[in-house]
């Protein structure tokens, strides 16, 4: 329920205690981690774009180098964040038309 609860809280305009902000270029992205018998799972989302919740990534952590998120995953999340901004800008433009 950790990830679902965090996303529900974001939809309702609040922040779950399980959600932590990422750093650097991704500081507007929230990360939720959850462990189960299959491993550690991560969900990255943002609500910083027109109060819409964009789930940018969800994956099973595979890194063998501690808790750090692998660069390839960070790059993918950043790319999706830029895409979400473009989608939001297009939607805003259509609403004005």
N, C-alpha and C positions, 0 to 999 in steps of 0.2 A: 504493500500500500504506500510505501514511501514515495515512489515516483508519481503515482496517480494522485496522491494527496498534494504533492508539490505543484503539479500542473493544475489541479482544481483550485488551490490557493491563488495561483497566478491568474486564473480566469476570473476569480472573484476580487482581484485587485490587491491581494496581500502576498506575503512571502512566507513560505514554509521555513521552519527552522532547519530542515534538511537541505535546503538550497543554499549554495554558496556562490558568490560571484567569482568569475575567472579573472585573470590579470591581463595587463597589457592591452593589445588591440581588441581583446575579447572581454573587456571589463563589463560590458552590458549583457553578457551571457551568463546565465545561471547554470550551475552544475548540480546534479543530484546523483548521489552514489547509493547503490544498493547491493548487498551481498546475499547470495543464496547458495545452495549446494552446487550449482553449476558454475559459480564464479562471481566476479564483481562486474556489475553493470553500471553504465553511466548514461545519463540523459542530459543533453544541453539544450536550453531553450532561452528565448528572450521575449520580453514584453515591452521593450523600449521603442517599438515601432507602432505608432497609432493605437496603443493599448491592445494590440493583438498578440496572442501567444503564438510564437513561431517555434516549433520543435525543430532544432537545427540538426540534431544527431542523437542516435541511441545506439550504443554498442557495448559489447562485452570487452572488458579490459584485457588486453593480451600482452602488455608491456612486461618485460622481465626486469626493468630498471626502476624499481620502486613504484611510487604512486604517481609519478609524472605522466601526463598525457603525452603520447607520442606526437612528434611534430607533424607527421602525415595527417593525424586526426585533427590537430589544431588548424592546419591549412585548410582542410575540408570544411571545418566549422566556420572559419573566417570567410571562405568562399560562399557558403550558404547564407551567412549573415548579410553579405553584400547583395546577394540575390533577393533576399527578403526585403531589403531596403528598396530595391528596384521595383519589386512587386507592389509594395506599399505606395510608392510614388506614382506608379501607373494607375492604381486603384483610386488614389486621391484625384488624379487628373480626370479620370472618367466620371467621378462624382460631381466635379465642377462643370463638366460639359453638359 
